[in-house]
Amino acid sequence: MFLSSSGPDALCRLVLLLHSWKAETSTQLLTTVVQLSISPHSAPTVSSLFLSQRQGNMVGEMKLMIAEEQKFQGKALSLSHTKTAITTIKEKFTEQQLQMFEQSCFGHLLGIEDLKWTSPIVHGLLLRKADPKTVSQLNGIKFIVGKKVIQFTAQQFCIVTGLRFGNLPFIPIPTNENCSLKRKYFANDKAVNLLELEKAFLECDDVDDVFKLGFLYFAVFVLLGSEKHVHIDMRYLKLAEDLEEFGKYPWGAVSYAKTNASLLRALCADYQRVKVPTKTAKTKKSGKKPTTTATGRPREYHLKGFPYALQIWAYEVFPALAALHLVVHEENAHIPRLLHWRSNSSPRFYELMSQVFENREVDVQLLRPSVMDKQQPYWTWGDSADDSEELVDLLGDDAEQQTGTSASVEEKEKDIDDTANLPSSSKGTVASRELRTLKRDFERTKDELAKVSLSNRALCDRVHQLEDKVRKESMKAEKEFEKNTKSVEDFRNTLASMEHYFKLEIEQLKK
């Protein structure tokens, strides 16, 4: 997308670009801003700046972390113990405790008990990670798919999971003196791992403590997923003693941080800081399959935190997954987004890569917050979405990367230069800007319609409830009427019997 407009509109766009481009380019753009403010007709166009940036360090050298010809069929394993934790919570809590949990900040996550982990989709997407060494990270991990550069950000994690973000409060380190949970269950322990926490929760018979330990158990096992021998943050024991403060804690922020760090390290030993074994042949004694590929990459790897968020984000961003019947979108009024999806079947790896992740024409839909998303208590970014996501979308329209089959950088730069010199380029810019405005208006209209639809659905439900109530009351009244009618009939029969009896008695007296 190349812009040749000038004046305030161009100034705004250039200032926006300053926040995300590297220092040397920012200096160039700042100079351009000054030139535009003095003489807009003599300043270079934004299209020429795009060309300059391509000749610099951003798009021209952007690379995949793993080249397409080096892709391998690996298996991503989630360390979020979602199904286990939800099943355990439902079995351990009383009915009243479960109802209270459903109303908490974690309550909606009980609805994903049957959500399947789809390793091929997550692994295929991670193979499209842009190498952090060759791109400027804006707010999240970047992926190169189709003709766009997309990123998985904190905002999108929030939209998908419905978990709160915000500043982390101070939590004192628990001791046996200031924390009853530690004193009762971990008095002699300086550190506690997931297995020990699970054991304490399952063996606890104190009603109040079970509830508190259950919240901590859910947070650690589902949102901060890791191996069960890993130690938990002991400060969460102190936090769990006050469940009101526990519910206000920004669990979305800490879960995203752990998930994001794990996704950044995934697949590449250089980022994992571990030595990858190079042995690939089967041993004659054990006959076990090799744990690595021919290039030394691990066939199986673990993702910490809550990687289900990335999986659901992929469902939202790539409509092709639903079109191929790999996933199913369920139309409902639930919030957040992870309650709208279910996995349909496990895709074949190479078919998935060719039809979706390596398909240069694949449709990519940026995930943006709806009106209803912004009205939720966990949304802390206000009414406006992150501007950096819009910037990625603009750059992505022309992000033809060097991923094996793309044209050379020199040819693309020539095309860019020729396009920038066309007299109609400004018209194309205006049309594109109007198109983006129409798309935003369309999305807002869709959100409003969804809101109206939700209200209508609620009204219909209320009408149905009233109809059921009227029907039940009518049936009850009919039964009462029938009962009263029968009582009157019985009373009449009794009177008739008494009258007959009295007549017989009178006749006997006369005799």
C-alpha positions as CSV (number, residue, x, y, z in Angstrom):
1,M,0.0,0.0,0.0
2,F,1.7,3.2,-1.1
3,L,0.6,6.7,-0.1
4,S,1.4,9.9,-2.0
5,S,-1.0,12.2,-0.1
6,S,0.4,15.2,1.8
7,G,-0.6,17.5,4.6
8,P,-2.1,16.5,8.0
9,D,-3.1,13.0,6.7
10,A,0.4,12.2,5.7
11,L,1.8,13.6,8.9
12,C,-0.4,11.4,11.0
13,R,0.6,8.3,9.0
14,L,4.3,9.1,9.2
15,V,4.1,9.7,13.0
16,L,2.4,6.3,13.3
17,L,5.2,4.7,11.4
18,L,7.8,6.3,13.7
19,H,6.7,4.1,16.6
20,S,7.5,0.8,14.9
21,W,10.4,1.3,12.5
22,K,14.1,1.2,13.3
23,A,16.1,4.2,14.5
24,E,17.8,5.1,11.2
25,T,14.5,4.9,9.3
26,S,12.8,6.9,12.1
27,T,15.3,9.7,11.6
28,Q,14.5,9.7,7.9
29,L,10.8,9.8,8.6
30,L,11.2,12.6,11.2
31,T,13.1,14.7,8.6
32,T,10.3,14.1,6.2
33,V,7.7,15.2,8.8
34,V,9.6,18.5,9.1
35,Q,9.8,18.9,5.3
36,L,6.1,18.3,5.0
37,S,5.3,20.9,7.6
38,I,7.4,23.4,5.7
39,S,6.8,22.5,2.1
40,P,4.5,19.5,1.5
41,H,5.1,19.6,-2.3
42,S,8.8,19.2,-2.0
43,A,8.8,16.3,0.5
44,P,9.2,12.6,-0.7
45,T,6.2,10.4,-0.9
46,V,5.5,7.7,1.6
47,S,5.8,5.2,-1.3
48,S,9.4,6.2,-1.7
49,L,10.0,5.8,2.0
50,F,8.5,2.3,1.7
51,L,11.0,1.6,-1.0
52,S,13.8,3.0,1.1
53,Q,12.8,0.8,4.0
54,R,12.7,-2.3,1.7
55,Q,16.3,-1.4,0.7
56,G,17.1,-1.2,4.5
57,N,16.6,-3.8,7.2
58,M,12.9,-4.6,7.4
59,V,11.0,-6.3,4.5
60,G,13.8,-7.0,2.2
61,E,15.7,-9.3,4.7
62,M,12.7,-10.7,6.5
63,K,13.1,-14.4,6.8
64,L,11.3,-17.4,8.2
65,M,12.9,-18.9,11.3
66,I,12.8,-22.2,9.5
67,A,13.1,-22.1,5.7
68,E,10.3,-23.8,3.8
69,E,12.6,-26.5,2.4
70,Q,13.7,-27.4,5.9
71,K,10.2,-27.8,7.3
72,F,9.5,-31.1,9.2
73,Q,6.6,-33.0,10.5
74,G,6.9,-32.3,14.3
75,K,4.5,-32.6,17.1
76,A,3.7,-29.7,19.4
77,L,2.5,-30.8,22.9
78,S,0.6,-28.5,25.1
79,L,1.6,-28.4,28.8
80,S,-1.7,-26.7,29.7
81,H,-3.5,-29.5,31.6
82,T,-6.9,-28.2,30.7
83,K,-9.1,-31.3,30.6
84,T,-7.5,-32.9,33.7
85,A,-7.8,-29.7,35.7
86,I,-11.5,-29.0,34.7
87,T,-12.5,-32.6,35.4
88,T,-10.7,-32.5,38.8
89,I,-12.4,-29.2,39.8
90,K,-15.8,-30.6,38.9
91,E,-15.3,-33.7,41.0
92,K,-13.7,-32.0,44.0
93,F,-16.0,-29.0,44.4
94,T,-19.4,-29.1,45.9
95,E,-22.4,-28.0,43.8
96,Q,-22.4,-24.6,45.6
97,Q,-18.6,-24.2,45.1
98,L,-18.9,-25.1,41.5
99,Q,-21.6,-22.4,41.0
100,M,-19.4,-19.8,42.6
101,F,-16.5,-20.9,40.5
102,E,-18.6,-20.5,37.3
103,Q,-19.2,-16.8,38.3
104,S,-15.5,-16.1,38.8
105,C,-12.9,-14.9,36.4
106,F,-12.1,-18.5,35.4
107,G,-15.7,-19.7,35.1
108,H,-16.1,-19.4,31.3
109,L,-13.0,-21.7,30.9
110,L,-15.0,-24.7,32.2
111,G,-16.7,-24.7,28.8
112,I,-13.5,-25.8,27.0
113,E,-13.2,-29.2,28.8
114,D,-13.8,-31.0,25.5
115,L,-11.6,-28.6,23.4
116,K,-9.1,-30.8,21.4
117,W,-5.5,-29.9,21.0
118,T,-4.7,-29.8,17.3
119,S,-0.9,-30.3,17.1
120,P,-0.6,-30.1,13.2
121,I,-2.2,-26.7,13.1
122,V,-0.1,-25.2,15.8
123,H,3.1,-26.8,14.5
124,G,2.3,-25.7,10.9
125,L,1.8,-22.1,12.1
126,L,5.0,-22.1,14.2
127,L,6.9,-23.1,11.1
128,R,5.8,-19.8,9.6
129,K,7.4,-17.8,12.5
130,A,9.5,-14.8,11.3
131,D,13.0,-14.9,12.6
132,P,13.2,-12.3,15.4
133,K,16.7,-11.5,14.3
134,T,15.4,-10.2,10.9
135,V,12.3,-8.3,12.0
136,S,11.4,-5.6,14.4
137,Q,9.0,-7.2,16.9
138,L,6.1,-4.8,17.6
139,N,3.9,-6.3,20.3
140,G,4.0,-10.0,19.7
141,I,5.3,-12.9,17.6
142,K,5.2,-12.4,13.8
143,F,4.2,-15.0,11.3
144,I,4.6,-14.8,7.5
145,V,1.6,-16.4,5.9
146,G,0.3,-15.7,2.4
147,K,1.1,-12.1,1.5
148,K,0.8,-10.8,5.0
149,V,2.9,-10.5,8.1
150,I,0.6,-11.1,11.1
151,Q,1.3,-11.1,14.8
152,F,-0.1,-12.7,17.9
153,T,-0.4,-9.9,20.5
154,A,-1.5,-9.5,24.0
155,Q,-4.8,-7.9,22.8
156,Q,-5.6,-10.9,20.7
157,F,-4.7,-13.3,23.6
158,C,-7.2,-11.3,25.6
159,I,-10.0,-11.4,23.0
160,V,-9.5,-15.2,22.6
161,T,-9.3,-16.1,26.3
162,G,-11.3,-13.5,28.2
163,L,-8.6,-13.1,30.8
164,R,-7.7,-9.8,32.5
165,F,-4.6,-7.8,31.8
166,G,-3.1,-5.0,33.8
167,N,-0.3,-4.1,36.2
168,L,1.0,-6.7,38.5
169,P,0.3,-5.9,42.2
170,F,2.8,-6.5,45.0
171,I,2.4,-9.8,46.7
172,P,4.4,-10.6,49.8
173,I,6.4,-13.9,50.0
174,P,4.3,-16.3,52.1
175,T,5.6,-17.6,55.4
176,N,4.1,-19.9,58.0
177,E,3.3,-16.8,60.0
178,N,1.5,-14.7,57.3
179,C,0.0,-17.5,55.2
180,S,-2.3,-20.1,56.6
181,L,-2.3,-22.2,53.4
182,K,1.4,-22.5,53.6
183,R,1.4,-23.2,57.3
184,K,-1.3,-26.0,57.0
185,Y,-0.1,-27.7,53.8
186,F,3.5,-26.7,53.0
187,A,4.9,-25.8,56.4
188,N,8.3,-27.5,55.7
189,D,8.5,-26.7,52.0
190,K,10.5,-23.7,50.6
191,A,9.2,-24.6,47.2
192,V,6.2,-26.5,45.9
193,N,5.8,-28.2,42.5
194,L,2.7,-28.9,40.5
195,L,2.4,-32.5,41.7
196,E,2.6,-31.4,45.4
197,L,0.0,-28.7,44.9
198,E,-2.3,-31.2,43.2
199,K,-1.8,-33.7,46.0
200,A,-2.6,-31.1,48.7
201,F,-5.8,-30.0,46.8
202,L,-7.0,-33.6,46.4
203,E,-6.4,-34.6,50.0
204,C,-7.7,-31.3,51.5
205,D,-11.0,-31.8,53.5
206,D,-11.4,-28.2,54.8
207,V,-14.3,-26.6,52.8
208,D,-12.8,-23.1,52.6
209,D,-9.3,-24.3,51.9
210,V,-10.5,-26.6,49.1
211,F,-12.0,-23.7,47.4
212,K,-8.9,-21.5,47.7
213,L,-6.5,-24.3,46.6
214,G,-8.9,-25.1,43.7
215,F,-8.5,-21.6,42.3
216,L,-4.7,-21.8,42.6
217,Y,-4.7,-25.3,41.1
218,F,-6.7,-24.2,38.1
219,A,-4.5,-21.1,37.4
220,V,-1.3,-23.0,37.6
221,F,-2.4,-26.1,35.7
222,V,-4.4,-24.4,33.0
223,L,-3.1,-20.9,32.4
224,L,0.5,-21.3,33.5
225,G,1.0,-24.9,32.2
226,S,4.3,-26.5,32.6
227,E,5.8,-29.9,33.5
228,K,4.5,-31.2,36.8
229,H,7.9,-31.3,38.5
230,V,8.3,-27.5,38.0
231,H,7.9,-25.3,41.0
232,I,5.1,-22.8,41.3
233,D,5.4,-19.2,42.3
234,M,4.9,-19.4,46.1
235,R,3.4,-15.9,46.2
236,Y,0.3,-17.3,44.6
237,L,-0.4,-19.2,47.8
238,K,-0.6,-15.8,49.6
239,L,-2.8,-14.4,46.8
240,A,-5.2,-17.3,47.0
241,E,-6.1,-16.5,50.7
242,D,-8.1,-13.5,49.4
243,L,-10.2,-14.7,46.5
244,E,-11.5,-11.3,45.8
245,E,-8.0,-10.0,45.1
246,F,-7.2,-13.3,43.4
247,G,-10.0,-12.6,40.9
248,K,-8.7,-9.1,40.2
249,Y,-5.2,-10.3,39.5
250,P,-4.1,-9.9,35.8
251,W,-4.0,-13.6,35.0
252,G,-4.2,-12.8,31.3
253,A,-0.9,-10.9,31.5
254,V,1.1,-13.6,33.3
255,S,-0.4,-16.4,31.2
256,Y,0.4,-14.5,27.9
257,A,3.9,-13.7,29.1
258,K,4.6,-17.4,29.8
259,T,2.9,-18.5,26.6
260,N,4.6,-15.9,24.4
261,A,8.1,-16.8,25.8
262,S,7.5,-20.5,25.1
263,L,6.2,-19.8,21.5
264,L,9.3,-17.7,20.8
265,R,11.7,-20.5,21.9
266,A,9.7,-23.3,20.1
267,L,11.4,-25.2,17.3
268,C,14.8,-23.6,17.4
269,A,17.6,-24.8,19.7
270,D,19.3,-21.4,19.4
271,Y,16.3,-19.8,21.2
272,Q,15.8,-22.7,23.6
273,R,19.5,-22.6,24.7
274,V,19.8,-26.3,24.7
275,K,21.8,-28.8,22.7
276,V,19.6,-30.7,20.2
277,P,20.7,-34.4,19.9
278,T,21.8,-35.4,16.4
279,K,21.2,-39.1,16.7
280,T,18.6,-40.1,14.1
281,A,19.0,-43.8,13.4
282,K,16.9,-46.5,15.2
283,T,18.8,-48.6,17.7
284,K,18.8,-52.3,17.2
285,K,18.2,-53.1,20.8
286,S,15.2,-50.9,21.6
287,G,13.8,-50.3,18.1
288,K,12.5,-46.9,19.2
289,K,11.8,-44.2,16.8
290,P,14.4,-41.3,16.6
291,T,13.5,-38.3,18.7
292,T,15.0,-35.9,16.1
293,T,14.8,-35.3,12.4
294,A,17.8,-35.6,10.0
295,T,18.6,-32.0,10.6
296,G,18.7,-32.5,14.4
297,R,15.4,-30.8,15.2
298,P,13.2,-32.3,17.9
299,R,10.2,-34.2,16.6
300,E,8.3,-33.5,19.8
301,Y,8.4,-30.3,21.8
302,H,6.4,-28.7,24.6
303,L,4.6,-25.4,24.8
304,K,4.1,-23.8,28.2
305,G,1.5,-21.4,29.4
306,F,-1.9,-21.6,27.6
307,P,-1.0,-22.4,24.0
308,Y,-4.7,-23.2,23.3
309,A,-5.0,-19.4,22.8
310,L,-2.7,-19.6,19.7
311,Q,-4.7,-22.5,18.4
312,I,-8.1,-20.6,18.6
313,W,-6.4,-17.5,17.2
314,A,-5.4,-19.5,14.2
315,Y,-9.0,-20.6,13.8
316,E,-10.1,-17.0,13.8
317,V,-7.4,-15.7,11.5
318,F,-7.5,-18.4,8.8
319,P,-11.0,-19.0,7.4
320,A,-9.5,-21.8,5.2
321,L,-9.3,-24.1,8.3
322,A,-13.1,-24.0,8.6
323,A,-13.6,-24.2,4.8
324,L,-11.5,-27.4,4.8
325,H,-13.8,-28.7,7.6
326,L,-10.8,-29.0,9.9
327,V,-12.6,-26.9,12.6
328,V,-16.2,-25.9,13.2
329,H,-17.4,-22.4,14.2
330,E,-20.4,-22.6,16.5
331,E,-22.7,-19.7,16.3
332,N,-23.6,-18.6,19.8
333,A,-23.6,-15.6,22.0
334,H,-20.8,-16.7,24.3
335,I,-17.8,-14.5,25.0
336,P,-14.8,-14.9,24.7
337,R,-13.9,-16.3,21.3
338,L,-12.5,-19.7,22.4
339,L,-16.1,-20.7,23.3
340,H,-17.1,-20.5,19.6
341,W,-14.8,-23.2,18.2
342,R,-14.3,-27.0,18.2
343,S,-11.9,-29.2,16.4
344,N,-13.4,-31.4,13.7
345,S,-10.6,-33.6,12.6
346,S,-6.8,-33.9,12.7
347,P,-5.4,-32.5,9.4
348,R,-2.7,-34.1,7.3
349,F,0.5,-32.1,7.8
350,Y,1.7,-31.6,4.2
351,E,-1.9,-31.0,2.9
352,L,-2.3,-28.4,5.7
353,M,0.9,-26.7,4.8
354,S,0.2,-26.6,1.0
355,Q,-3.4,-25.4,1.3
356,V,-3.1,-23.0,4.2
357,F,0.2,-22.0,5.7
358,E,2.3,-22.1,2.5
359,N,-0.5,-21.0,0.2
360,R,0.4,-17.5,-1.0
361,E,-3.3,-16.7,-1.9
362,V,-4.7,-17.9,1.5
363,D,-7.2,-15.5,3.1
364,V,-5.9,-13.9,6.3
365,Q,-8.3,-12.1,8.6
366,L,-6.9,-9.8,11.3
367,L,-8.5,-10.4,14.7
368,R,-10.0,-7.2,16.1
369,P,-12.1,-6.6,19.2
370,S,-15.8,-6.3,18.6
371,V,-18.1,-3.8,20.4
372,M,-19.1,-6.6,22.8
373,D,-15.4,-7.5,23.4
374,K,-14.7,-3.9,24.4
375,Q,-17.6,-3.9,26.9
376,Q,-16.2,-6.8,28.9
377,P,-14.6,-6.1,32.3
378,Y,-11.4,-7.9,31.3
379,W,-10.8,-5.5,28.3
380,T,-8.4,-2.7,29.5
381,W,-7.4,-1.0,26.2
382,G,-10.3,1.3,25.8
383,D,-12.4,1.8,22.7
384,S,-9.5,1.9,20.2
385,A,-7.6,-1.2,18.9
386,D,-3.8,-1.3,18.7
387,D,-2.6,0.9,15.9
388,S,0.4,-1.3,15.3
389,E,-1.8,-4.1,14.1
390,E,-3.2,-1.9,11.4
391,L,0.4,-1.1,10.4
392,V,1.2,-4.8,10.0
393,D,-1.8,-5.1,7.8
394,L,-0.7,-2.3,5.5
395,L,2.8,-3.6,5.2
396,G,1.5,-7.1,4.8
397,D,-0.4,-6.3,1.6
398,D,2.9,-6.1,-0.2
399,A,5.1,-8.3,2.0
400,E,6.2,-10.7,-0.7
401,Q,8.9,-12.5,1.3
402,Q,11.9,-14.6,0.1
403,T,10.5,-17.9,1.1
404,G,11.5,-20.0,-1.9
405,T,9.1,-19.2,-4.7
406,S,8.7,-15.4,-4.5
407,A,10.2,-13.0,-7.0
408,S,13.5,-11.3,-6.4
409,V,13.8,-8.3,-4.2
410,E,15.2,-6.2,-7.1
411,E,12.1,-7.0,-9.3
412,K,9.7,-6.1,-6.5
413,E,11.5,-2.8,-5.8
414,K,11.3,-2.0,-9.5
415,D,7.6,-2.7,-9.5
416,I,7.2,-0.5,-6.4
417,D,9.1,2.4,-8.0
418,D,7.1,2.1,-11.2
419,T,3.8,2.1,-9.3
420,A,4.8,5.1,-7.2
421,N,5.4,7.1,-10.3
422,L,2.0,6.4,-11.9
423,P,-0.4,9.4,-11.9
424,S,-3.2,7.2,-10.6
425,S,-1.3,6.1,-7.5
426,S,-2.9,8.9,-5.4
427,K,-6.4,7.8,-6.7
428,G,-5.5,4.2,-5.7
429,T,-4.5,5.4,-2.2
430,V,-7.8,7.3,-1.8
431,A,-9.8,4.2,-3.0
432,S,-7.8,2.0,-0.6
433,R,-8.4,4.4,2.3
434,E,-12.1,4.5,1.5
435,L,-12.2,0.7,1.3
436,R,-10.6,0.4,4.7
437,T,-13.1,2.9,6.1
438,L,-16.0,0.8,4.6
439,K,-14.5,-2.3,6.0
440,R,-14.4,-0.8,9.5
441,D,-17.9,0.5,9.1
442,F,-19.0,-3.0,8.0
443,E,-17.3,-4.6,11.0
444,R,-19.0,-2.0,13.3
445,T,-22.4,-2.8,11.7
446,K,-21.8,-6.5,12.1
447,D,-21.0,-5.9,15.8
448,E,-24.2,-3.8,16.3
449,L,-26.3,-6.5,14.5
450,A,-24.7,-9.1,16.7
451,K,-25.6,-7.0,19.7
452,V,-29.2,-6.6,18.5
453,S,-29.4,-10.3,17.7
454,L,-28.3,-11.0,21.3
455,S,-30.9,-8.7,22.7
456,N,-33.6,-10.3,20.5
457,R,-32.5,-13.7,21.6
458,A,-32.7,-12.7,25.2
459,L,-36.1,-11.2,24.6
460,C,-37.3,-14.4,22.9
461,D,-36.0,-16.4,25.8
462,R,-37.9,-14.2,28.2
463,V,-41.1,-14.6,26.1
464,H,-40.6,-18.3,26.1
465,Q,-40.1,-18.3,29.9
466,L,-43.3,-16.3,30.4
467,E,-45.2,-18.6,28.0
468,D,-44.0,-21.6,30.0
469,K,-45.0,-20.0,33.2
470,V,-48.5,-19.1,32.0
471,R,-48.9,-22.7,30.7
472,K,-47.8,-24.2,34.0
473,E,-50.1,-21.8,36.0
474,S,-53.0,-22.6,33.7
475,M,-52.4,-26.3,34.2
476,K,-52.2,-25.8,37.9
477,A,-55.4,-23.8,37.9
478,E,-57.2,-26.5,35.8
479,K,-56.0,-29.1,38.3
480,E,-57.3,-27.0,41.2
481,F,-60.6,-26.5,39.4
482,E,-60.9,-30.2,38.8
483,K,-60.0,-30.9,42.4
484,N,-62.6,-28.4,43.6
485,T,-65.3,-29.8,41.3
486,K,-64.6,-33.3,42.6
487,S,-64.8,-32.0,46.2
488,V,-68.2,-30.3,45.5
489,E,-69.5,-33.5,43.9
490,D,-68.4,-35.5,46.9
491,F,-70.0,-33.1,49.2
492,R,-73.3,-33.4,47.3
493,N,-73.1,-37.1,47.4
494,T,-72.5,-37.0,51.2
495,L,-75.5,-34.7,51.6
496,A,-77.7,-37.0,49.6
497,S,-76.6,-40.0,51.7
498,M,-77.3,-38.1,54.9
499,E,-80.7,-37.0,53.7
500,H,-81.5,-40.6,52.9
501,Y,-80.3,-41.7,56.3
502,F,-82.4,-39.1,58.1
503,K,-85.5,-40.1,56.1
504,L,-85.0,-43.7,57.2
505,E,-84.5,-42.7,60.8
506,I,-87.7,-40.6,60.8
507,E,-89.7,-43.5,59.4
508,Q,-88.4,-45.7,62.1
509,L,-89.4,-43.2,64.8
510,K,-92.9,-42.9,63.4
511,K,-93.3,-46.7,63.7
